[in-house]
Structures are given as structure tokens and as C-alpha cells.
């Protein structure tokens, strides 16, 4: 059982600049996903989170950790579906 679990694990390495936080990184990544076709309402639907909470998250306001967790889960699905061999993300 343990070997099966290890085989299914994925690794994501995030390099943060000094003074940056994981929350700031998540907000940057969320904003970079938005464009003319993929709007905030689509992000909220994909995250299965209330629109108003996602709007607050995108603007960097305080939100529940659940909203950040939902975004990071969505982000991981997106990264591994579009770049299956990607194991690190570098943010400058």
C-alpha cells in the first residue's frame, strides 16, 4: 500500500523572493490565469468557491485558508495536466 501511495505523489517546488509569502505567490498566479476568455467567474466555478471570496483573494485581501487551498489544488491540477513533466515553478 505504501509503495502505491509514493508512486502517486507529485512534487511542486516554489521559489519565493525574500520577504514574499506563499499567499502572495498564490495571488500572483491566480491573477496570471485570468484573461479575456478566462474570467474571475470561471476561476470561482473551477475552484468551487463563492465568487465574492475569490474576488477578495484575487485582490490580496484576507480570505479563509480554505480559499487558498482550493486555488492551490486547482493550480496543481492545471500545472500537471498542461505540463506533466514539470516539477518546479520559479517565480522571480
N, C-alpha and C positions, 0 to 999 in steps of 0.2 A: 504493500500500500504506500509506504513512504517513498519508494522509487518513482511511482506513478505521479505523486504529488510534485516531486522535484522536477520531473520532466515537463510538467505543465507550467512551471513558474517562468515569468518573464522579468527582465531587469530593465529599469529605466534609471539612467544617471542624469542628474540635473546639476549643472554647474551654475552657481549663483555668484554674482559680483558681491564684493564685501559690502555689508550693510543691507543687501536685498533679502527678502524673505520668500518662503515658498508661496505665500499668499500673493505677493506682488508678482511673482513669476506666473502664477495661475491666471491672474487678471490680464497680464500681458498676452498670454497665449490665447485666452478666451477672446480678447479684442482682435487678435490677429486672425481668428477664424471667421469673423464677421465680414461680410461684403455685400454687394448689391443684391446677390441672389440668396445668400445665407444670412438671414437677419436674426435679430435678438429673439424673436418669437420662435424661430426654428431651433435655436440653441436651447431655449427653455423647454420646448417639446422633447428634444433629444435627451436632455438631462432629466426629464420627468420631474421638473421643479416648477414652482409658481413663477410666472413672468416677472412679477414685481421683485421677487428675491433675486432672480438672475440679473435684472436691471441694476439692482443695488450692488451686486457682486461685480458686474462689469465696470461700474463707476468707482470701484475701490472702496465702497462703504463696508461697514461691518455687517457680516452675514453669519448665519449659523454654519458651523463646521460641516454640517450635512450637505450644504450647497457646494462648498469647496470639494468635498469628497465626491459628489455627483459629477462635478466638472472634471476632476482628475480621472475618474473612471471612464467618462466619455472620451477624454483626451487619449487615454491609453488605448481604448478600442480603435480610435481614429488612427493613431500612430502605427499600431500593429496591423491594421487592415491595409493601410496605404504603403507602409514600409516594413514588411515583415522581418527584414534583417537588421532593422535599426535598433540599437541597444543603448544609445546615449543621445542626449539632446544638449547642445551647447547654446547658451544664451549669453550674449555679450552686453 
